[in-house]
């Protein structure tokens, strides 16, 4: 069922958190949520129409809220102004929303890495109440079940992807878990000049810090030289062969995750997004990343 934008605007307008008449405009760019820019007098906010829990994508709204609050407590993300089931009202950040080219700029990337390291080292002390874990290989297996049940066009390829999934998981081995973002699309970084903010906490939870780094790289299509600089900046030392292979396994898994997210969205989401094209784009990137991993 298509989203009724006018009805959602009226729902936002009727919220009790406003102090006067509000002006509402849709924000572009979301792959799974409808967002609005709301002006209330001189103040601006973002209204995220997050909807209900989405178990198909392992998204639970209590978890998103916990992640957002933990990240806000350490100054990484804008604060919550108001929330009720299905809606988050968040302070607006006036800055440049990054794209892949911005992340590939090494100066920007070197500013992003301390932000991510701060998240990994400090947010865990501010997670209150229940919090999910994020293990990309478990996500893939869950998606495979959903795709088979939904008779996806991709069912003939699932056995192959699940075999690769096991191979990559074995290559990663054991990890020391910490609180992670787990969905580091370039567009989730906003640069105000003096600071970079991190937004969108739907998939946050306890996971592998190396996956977050691989996720930055996969979403921005970082070249190898930038990948190595990123890892050295994060860890303070050049990646040895063991870390590099584990990282490359996570990078391939990150591309597969985005592709399988899109496969599921093809059959379960009804937004104005060409999910079939997005699936293929990410499968192409996965093929390249997996071949790079196999050469190690």
C-alpha positions in Angstrom: 0.0 0.0 0.0 1.4 3.4 -1.0 2.2 6.0 1.6 -0.4 8.8 1.9 2.0 11.7 2.2 -0.8 14.3 2.9 -2.2 12.1 5.7 1.2 11.8 7.2 1.7 15.6 7.0 -1.6 16.1 8.8 -0.5 13.6 11.5 2.7 15.5 12.1 0.8 18.9 12.2 -1.5 17.6 14.9 1.3 16.5 17.3 1.1 18.2 20.7 4.8 19.2 20.7 4.5 22.4 18.6 4.3 25.9 20.0 2.6 27.5 17.0 1.6 27.0 13.4 4.0 24.7 11.6 5.3 24.5 8.0 6.0 21.0 6.7 8.0 19.9 3.7 9.0 16.4 2.7 12.7 15.5 2.9 14.1 13.4 0.1 16.7 10.6 0.3 15.2 7.9 2.5 15.1 4.4 1.2 12.7 3.0 3.8 11.1 5.9 5.8 9.2 9.1 5.0 10.8 12.2 6.6 9.6 15.8 6.9 11.4 19.1 7.6 9.2 20.9 10.1 9.5 24.6 10.9 7.9 25.8 14.1 8.5 29.5 14.4 12.2 30.0 14.2 13.0 26.4 15.0 13.5 23.5 12.6 13.0 19.8 13.2 13.0 16.5 11.4 9.9 14.3 11.6 10.8 10.7 11.0 7.7 8.6 10.2 9.3 5.4 11.4 6.1 3.4 11.5 5.8 0.1 13.4 8.4 -2.5 14.2 9.8 -4.2 11.0 10.8 -7.7 12.1 11.5 -8.6 8.4 14.4 -6.2 8.5 15.2 -6.9 12.2 14.2 -3.3 13.0 12.5 -2.7 16.4 11.6 0.8 17.4 12.5 0.4 21.1 16.0 -0.4 19.9 16.2 2.6 17.5 15.2 4.8 20.4 17.8 3.3 22.7 20.6 3.7 20.1 19.6 7.3 19.3 19.6 8.3 23.0 23.0 6.6 23.7 24.6 8.4 20.7 23.0 11.7 21.7 24.4 11.3 25.2 27.9 11.4 23.8 27.2 14.2 21.4 27.2 12.3 18.1 23.6 12.7 17.0 20.8 15.3 17.3 18.4 15.0 20.3 14.9 13.8 20.4 12.3 16.5 20.9 9.2 14.2 20.9 8.3 10.6 20.2 5.2 8.5 20.0 4.6 5.2 18.3 5.5 5.5 14.7 7.0 9.1 14.9 10.3 10.6 16.0 10.8 14.4 16.1 14.5 15.2 16.1 16.4 18.5 16.2 17.3 19.6 12.7 21.0 19.8 11.8 21.8 22.3 9.0 24.7 20.9 7.1 25.9 19.0 4.1 24.5 15.5 3.8 27.4 13.4 2.6 27.4 11.3 -0.5 30.0 8.6 -1.5 32.3 11.1 -3.1 32.4 13.1 0.2 33.4 10.0 2.1 36.1 9.1 -0.5 37.7 12.5 0.2 40.5 11.5 2.5 40.2 14.7 4.6 36.5 14.0 5.3 37.2 10.3 6.0 39.9 11.2 8.6 37.2 13.3 10.3 34.7 10.5 10.2 36.9 7.9 11.8 37.3 9.5 15.3 33.5 9.9 15.3 33.0 6.2 14.7 35.7 5.3 17.2 34.0 7.5 19.8 30.7 5.6 19.1 32.4 2.3 19.7 34.3 3.3 22.8 31.7 5.4 24.6 28.1 4.7 23.6 28.0 1.4 25.4 28.0 3.3 28.7 24.7 5.0 27.8 22.6 2.1 26.5 19.7 1.9 28.9 17.3 -1.1 28.9 17.0 -3.7 26.2 19.3 -3.4 23.1 19.5 -5.7 20.1 22.6 -7.3 18.7 23.6 -6.9 15.0 25.4 -9.9 13.4 25.4 -9.5 9.7 25.6 -13.2 9.0 22.5 -13.9 11.1 20.7 -11.1 9.2 21.5 -12.8 5.9 20.1 -16.1 7.0 16.9 -14.4 8.2 16.6 -12.6 4.9 17.0 -15.9 3.0 14.0 -17.3 4.9 11.9 -14.2 4.2 12.8 -14.3 0.5 11.9 -18.0 0.2 8.6 -17.5 2.0 7.8 -14.5 -0.2 8.7 -16.4 -3.4 11.3 -13.8 -4.4 12.7 -13.8 -7.9 16.1 -14.3 -6.2 15.3 -17.7 -4.6 17.4 -19.7 -7.2 20.5 -17.8 -6.0 19.9 -18.1 -2.2 21.8 -21.4 -1.7 24.9 -19.8 -3.3 24.6 -16.7 -1.2 24.1 -18.7 2.0 27.2 -20.8 1.3 29.2 -17.6 0.8 27.7 -16.3 4.0 29.1 -19.3 5.9 32.5 -18.9 4.3 32.7 -15.2 5.2 31.6 -15.8 8.8 34.3 -18.4 9.2 36.9 -16.0 7.9 35.8 -13.3 10.4 36.1 -15.6 13.4 35.4 -14.4 16.9 34.9 -10.7 17.7 34.8 -8.5 20.8 31.4 -6.9 20.5 30.7 -3.2 21.2 27.8 -0.8 20.4 27.8 -0.1 16.7 25.7 1.8 14.1 25.6 -1.0 11.6 24.1 1.1 8.7 26.8 3.6 7.8 25.5 4.9 4.5 27.3 8.0 3.4 24.0 9.9 3.7 23.9 9.2 7.4 26.8 11.7 8.0 25.9 15.4 8.1 28.8 17.9 8.1 28.1 21.4 9.6 31.6 22.5 9.0 32.8 22.4 12.6 31.3 19.0 13.3 30.1 15.8 11.6 26.9 14.3 12.9 25.7 10.7 12.6 22.0 9.9 12.1 19.6 7.0 11.7 19.8 4.4 14.4 17.4 1.7 13.1 20.0 -1.0 12.9 22.2 0.0 15.8 23.1 -2.6 18.4 26.0 -4.7 19.7 28.2 -5.9 16.9 31.7 -5.8 15.4 33.5 -2.6 15.0 35.3 -3.9 12.0 31.9 -4.4 10.3 31.1 -0.7 10.8 34.4 0.2 9.1 33.7 -2.2 6.2 30.2 -0.7 6.0 31.6 2.8 5.5 33.8 1.5 2.8 31.2 -0.6 1.0 28.6 2.2 0.9 31.1 4.8 -0.3 33.0 2.3 -2.6 36.3 3.3 -1.0 39.4 2.3 -3.0 42.0 0.1 -1.4 44.4 2.9 -0.5 41.6 4.7 1.4 40.5 1.5 3.1 44.0 0.9 4.4 44.3 4.6 5.6 40.9 4.2 7.3 42.0 1.1 9.2 45.4 2.6 10.2 43.6 5.8 11.5 41.1 3.8 13.5 43.6 1.2 15.0 46.7 3.4 15.1 48.7 0.8 13.2 48.7 -0.6 9.7 46.5 -3.6 9.1 48.4 -6.9 9.2 47.3 -9.8 6.8 44.9 -11.3 9.4 43.0 -8.1 10.1 43.0 -7.2 6.4 41.4 -10.6 5.5 38.8 -10.3 8.2 38.0 -6.8 7.1 37.6 -7.9 3.5 35.3 -10.6 4.6 33.1 -8.0 6.4 33.2 -5.7 3.4 31.9 -8.5 1.1 29.2 -9.3 3.8 28.3 -5.6 3.9 27.6 -5.5 0.2 25.6 -8.7 0.5 23.6 -7.3 3.4 22.6 -4.2 1.4 21.7 -6.4 -1.6 19.5 -8.7 0.5 17.9 -5.8 2.3 16.9 -4.6 -1.1 15.6 -8.0 -2.2 13.3 -8.1 0.8 12.3 -4.5 0.2 11.3 -5.5 -3.4 8.5 -7.7 -2.1 7.6 -5.9 1.2 8.0 -2.2 0.8 5.9 0.2 -1.4 7.9 3.4 -1.7 8.9 5.4 -4.7 12.3 3.6 -4.9 13.6 1.3 -7.7 14.6 -1.6 -5.4 15.3 -4.0 -8.3 17.9 -1.6 -9.6 19.3 -1.1 -6.1 19.5 -4.8 -5.6 21.5 -5.3 -8.8 23.8 -2.3 -8.0 24.7 -3.9 -4.7 25.0 -7.5 -6.1 27.5 -6.1 -8.6 29.5 -4.5 -5.8 29.3 -7.7 -3.8 30.7 -9.8 -6.7 33.8 -7.5 -6.9 34.3 -7.5 -3.1 33.9 -11.3 -2.8 36.5 -11.9 -5.6 38.9 -9.5 -3.8 38.4 -11.5 -0.6 39.0 -14.9 -2.3 42.4 -13.7 -3.6 43.7 -13.2 0.0 
